[in-house]
């Protein structure tokens, strides 16, 4: 699949950061509703947070994805919407589903995967990055949010994915591929350039950056200690939806 032909669903998209791994492929890197790129490429990001949807739209305007006066619409080729990954999705609509650090929040992982598979085209790909909590670890670690429902061993994830018709084709353990202090400092540097974010959200600032960065650093350092001890892992995996007709 070439990038302009992708139809992407980003579940738990946050503020839409994943979009910009694909956006540079747009030749002029500016919005043009008549451009063929927009006719072939689509990206839909969903999150349960309306604040993140608002931020994502502002960020898209900041980067020239949309003109400054653009009003978001569900018919847009690039669209951010408030929605759960358990809500109804269009059938066989997407060639690529991104689930980056989002499926651990599923109330019922099998139900969520089944719902996502219904919207993935045959031979489409679901790309996931998430935490895997091994049995020897005991209770959920204290840095995890209480809303994190699905801290399961990799073996259970694999069983669920295969049962729902998604064959794992790629697996990589990323646990030791990052340095916590570097991650936190890059996050602070990346967000500090956005001067428009202070005050436009209801209630003022989205968060206090210094406090948030320190908390993130402490959490990452703790996560790294768990990964080094083998109590948890952080994996990138891809699975392909089995084309039932081809198998027959």
Backbone torsions as a table, in degrees:
resi	resn	phi	psi	omega
1	UNK	NA	126.9	175.1
2	UNK	-82.4	152.8	-175.2
3	UNK	-55.9	-44.6	-179.0
4	UNK	-63.1	-17.7	-179.1
5	UNK	-91.9	0.3	-177.3
6	UNK	-73.8	142.5	171.0
7	UNK	-120.5	103.1	-166.7
8	UNK	-105.2	135.9	167.9
9	UNK	-116.8	122.2	179.8
10	UNK	-109.6	106.0	-175.8
11	UNK	-93.5	129.8	-172.1
12	UNK	68.6	50.0	-169.1
13	UNK	-73.1	-11.8	-176.2
14	UNK	62.0	-128.1	-179.9
15	UNK	-97.5	18.1	171.8
16	UNK	84.5	21.4	-177.0
17	UNK	-59.4	-32.0	-177.8
18	UNK	-63.9	-27.2	-179.1
19	UNK	-55.3	-35.1	-170.5
20	UNK	-79.1	-5.0	169.0
21	UNK	-76.8	-19.3	-179.9
22	UNK	-106.4	-31.2	-175.7
23	UNK	-57.8	-40.5	179.5
24	UNK	-58.3	-17.9	177.8
25	UNK	-70.0	-16.3	176.2
26	UNK	-67.9	119.2	-170.8
27	UNK	-55.6	-47.4	-177.3
28	UNK	-88.7	-12.8	-178.3
29	UNK	53.7	37.4	175.4
30	UNK	-148.3	155.5	-173.7
31	UNK	-72.9	131.5	173.6
32	UNK	-152.0	107.1	-173.6
33	UNK	-63.1	-17.1	179.1
34	UNK	-96.3	-2.7	-178.5
35	UNK	-67.2	137.6	-179.8
36	UNK	-61.0	-28.1	179.3
37	UNK	-58.6	-42.6	-178.8
38	UNK	-71.4	-24.1	179.2
39	UNK	-76.1	-24.4	-176.0
40	UNK	-103.3	-31.8	-174.5
41	UNK	-100.2	137.9	174.0
42	UNK	-141.3	145.9	178.8
43	UNK	-138.6	123.9	175.3
44	UNK	-121.0	119.9	177.4
45	UNK	-108.5	129.3	178.9
46	UNK	-121.8	142.3	177.7
47	UNK	-150.9	153.9	179.3
48	UNK	-82.7	-4.8	-177.5
49	UNK	-100.0	117.3	176.6
50	UNK	-67.1	-31.8	177.1
51	UNK	-61.3	-39.2	177.9
52	UNK	-68.6	-36.8	175.6
53	UNK	-61.0	-46.3	179.0
54	UNK	-59.4	-46.6	-179.6
55	UNK	-62.5	-43.3	-178.9
56	UNK	-60.5	-41.4	178.9
57	UNK	-66.6	-40.4	177.0
58	UNK	-65.0	-40.0	179.2
59	UNK	-64.1	-40.5	178.9
60	UNK	-62.7	-38.6	176.6
61	UNK	-67.4	-40.2	179.0
62	UNK	-58.1	-38.3	-177.9
63	UNK	-91.2	3.7	176.9
64	UNK	82.3	10.6	176.5
65	UNK	-67.4	-41.1	175.0
66	UNK	-118.5	152.2	170.0
67	UNK	-68.6	158.5	-174.2
68	UNK	-59.8	-30.0	-176.5
69	UNK	-96.9	10.9	-176.6
70	UNK	-70.2	133.3	174.5
71	UNK	-102.1	118.3	-176.6
72	UNK	-58.2	142.3	-178.4
73	UNK	-143.9	144.9	-178.5
74	UNK	-61.7	-18.5	179.0
75	UNK	-84.4	-6.1	179.3
76	UNK	-63.3	146.3	175.7
77	UNK	-65.8	-30.1	175.4
78	UNK	-118.7	119.1	-170.9
79	UNK	-144.6	137.7	174.4
80	UNK	-115.1	130.9	-177.8
81	UNK	-139.3	153.2	176.5
82	UNK	-85.3	113.8	-175.8
83	UNK	-166.3	148.2	174.4
84	UNK	-87.5	152.7	176.6
85	UNK	-73.5	-4.8	174.8
86	UNK	-94.6	-8.2	176.6
87	UNK	-72.4	161.1	-180.0
88	UNK	-59.2	137.7	179.8
89	UNK	-123.9	153.2	178.0
90	UNK	-63.2	140.2	-174.5
91	UNK	-76.8	134.7	177.2
92	UNK	50.1	42.5	-172.4
93	UNK	-97.4	-20.2	-169.5
94	UNK	-123.4	143.5	176.3
95	UNK	-94.4	-16.9	179.5
96	UNK	-144.9	127.9	173.7
97	UNK	-114.9	128.8	175.5
98	UNK	-103.1	129.3	176.1
99	UNK	-134.5	82.3	-172.6
100	UNK	-102.9	108.8	-178.7
101	UNK	55.5	42.2	-178.8
102	UNK	-125.9	-33.4	-173.8
103	UNK	-71.8	-17.2	175.8
104	UNK	-65.6	-14.2	179.1
105	UNK	-93.9	4.8	179.6
106	UNK	-69.9	136.2	175.1
107	UNK	-69.2	-35.9	180.0
108	UNK	-141.2	100.8	-173.2
109	UNK	-58.4	-40.9	-178.0
110	UNK	-64.2	-42.8	178.3
111	UNK	-61.9	-44.2	-179.4
112	UNK	-63.7	-45.4	179.6
113	UNK	-62.8	-41.0	178.5
114	UNK	-60.7	-41.4	179.2
115	UNK	-64.7	-43.0	179.6
116	UNK	-66.8	-39.4	179.6
117	UNK	-63.3	-31.4	179.3
118	UNK	-66.2	-25.4	-178.6
119	UNK	-96.8	-6.4	179.5
120	UNK	-90.0	135.7	179.4
121	UNK	-69.7	152.4	173.4
122	UNK	-54.3	135.7	-175.2
123	UNK	69.9	5.9	174.2
124	UNK	-72.3	166.0	-173.7
125	UNK	-118.5	136.3	168.2
126	UNK	-111.8	123.6	-177.7
127	UNK	-108.5	124.5	-175.7
128	UNK	-126.8	145.1	169.6
129	UNK	-136.0	125.2	-175.2
130	UNK	-162.5	173.8	179.4
131	UNK	-88.5	139.4	176.0
132	UNK	-122.9	122.9	-174.4
133	UNK	-104.8	114.2	-172.9
134	UNK	-80.5	153.0	-174.4
135	UNK	-55.2	-33.6	-176.6
136	UNK	-68.4	-11.4	-174.9
137	UNK	-77.8	-17.9	-179.9
138	UNK	78.9	-136.4	-177.4
139	UNK	-70.1	163.8	178.4
140	UNK	-58.6	139.4	-178.7
141	UNK	-65.4	150.9	-173.0
142	UNK	-66.5	-18.3	-179.0
143	UNK	-81.0	-9.6	-178.1
144	UNK	-80.8	141.1	175.7
145	UNK	-65.3	144.5	176.3
146	UNK	-59.2	-20.1	-179.0
147	UNK	-80.2	-6.4	177.8
148	UNK	-76.3	106.0	-170.3
149	UNK	-93.2	-28.2	-163.6
150	UNK	-119.1	59.5	172.8
151	UNK	-86.5	91.8	-174.4
152	UNK	-119.4	156.9	172.1
153	UNK	-64.9	155.6	179.6
154	UNK	-57.3	-38.0	-177.7
155	UNK	-58.0	-36.9	179.6
156	UNK	-72.8	-39.2	174.9
157	UNK	-58.4	-47.5	-178.0
158	UNK	-59.7	-43.1	-179.9
159	UNK	-61.3	-42.6	-179.6
160	UNK	-67.5	-46.3	-179.0
161	UNK	-60.6	-46.4	-179.5
162	UNK	-64.7	-38.8	-179.3
163	UNK	-64.6	-29.5	-178.7
164	UNK	-94.9	12.6	172.4
165	UNK	85.0	25.7	178.1
166	UNK	-120.6	109.5	-174.4
167	UNK	-87.5	122.6	-178.2
168	UNK	-69.6	125.4	-176.9
169	UNK	-117.4	-11.0	-178.9
170	UNK	-151.8	138.0	178.7
171	UNK	-148.4	130.0	177.5
172	UNK	-144.3	130.0	177.1
173	UNK	-84.6	117.0	-177.2
174	UNK	-101.4	8.8	-170.8
175	UNK	-52.7	-41.0	-175.2
176	UNK	-102.8	16.9	-175.0
177	UNK	-91.6	2.9	-179.9
178	UNK	-136.3	156.8	175.5
179	UNK	-109.0	118.2	-173.6
180	UNK	-52.6	-44.5	-177.4
181	UNK	-64.5	-33.7	179.1
182	UNK	-69.7	-41.5	178.1
183	UNK	-59.3	-47.6	-177.2
184	UNK	-65.2	-42.5	-178.5
185	UNK	-67.7	-36.7	177.6
186	UNK	-67.7	-37.6	177.8
187	UNK	-62.3	-43.1	179.6
188	UNK	-64.7	-43.4	179.6
189	UNK	-63.8	-39.4	-176.8
190	UNK	-67.3	-37.9	-175.9
191	UNK	-86.6	-20.7	-174.9
192	UNK	-67.3	-18.2	-177.8
193	UNK	-78.3	-13.4	-175.0
194	UNK	-90.7	92.3	-175.4
195	UNK	-78.0	-15.9	-176.1
196	UNK	-81.5	-8.5	-171.8
197	UNK	-81.1	-17.9	-174.4
198	UNK	-81.7	103.0	173.2
199	UNK	110.3	-21.2	-176.6
200	UNK	-80.8	-21.6	176.5
201	UNK	-76.7	146.9	175.2
202	UNK	-55.8	128.5	-179.9
203	UNK	89.3	3.9	175.3
204	UNK	93.1	-139.4	-173.9
205	UNK	-60.5	147.1	177.4
206	UNK	-67.1	-40.4	173.4
207	UNK	-165.6	164.7	173.5
208	UNK	-81.8	112.7	-170.0
209	UNK	-61.8	-39.8	-178.1
210	UNK	-65.6	-45.1	179.0
211	UNK	-65.0	-45.9	-178.0
212	UNK	-62.4	-41.5	-178.8
213	UNK	-66.0	-40.2	178.8
214	UNK	-65.3	-42.4	178.3
215	UNK	-63.6	-41.5	178.9
216	UNK	-63.2	-40.6	179.9
217	UNK	-63.4	-44.1	179.7
218	UNK	-63.0	-41.0	179.1
219	UNK	-65.2	-42.3	-179.8
220	UNK	-65.2	-39.0	178.8
221	UNK	-65.0	-39.5	178.1
222	UNK	-67.3	-41.3	177.9
223	UNK	-59.6	-41.1	-178.6
224	UNK	-64.1	-38.6	179.3
225	UNK	-64.1	-37.6	177.6
226	UNK	-66.9	-39.5	-179.8
227	UNK	-68.1	-38.8	179.6
228	UNK	-65.0	-30.7	179.8
229	UNK	-85.3	-5.1	179.3
230	UNK	83.9	9.4	-178.7
231	UNK	-80.2	-21.8	176.5
232	UNK	-148.3	164.9	177.4
233	UNK	-141.2	159.0	178.7
234	UNK	-126.4	115.1	-170.9
235	UNK	-123.7	148.1	170.1
236	UNK	-106.5	126.1	177.9
237	UNK	-141.8	152.0	178.1
238	UNK	-126.6	141.6	173.7
239	UNK	-133.2	151.5	-178.1
240	UNK	-112.7	133.0	179.6
241	UNK	-71.1	125.2	-178.8
242	UNK	-67.3	130.6	176.1
243	UNK	-86.5	103.7	-175.1
244	UNK	-60.6	-37.8	-179.1
245	UNK	-65.3	-39.4	179.0
246	UNK	-65.4	-40.2	-179.9
247	UNK	-62.9	-37.2	-179.8
248	UNK	-70.5	NA	NA
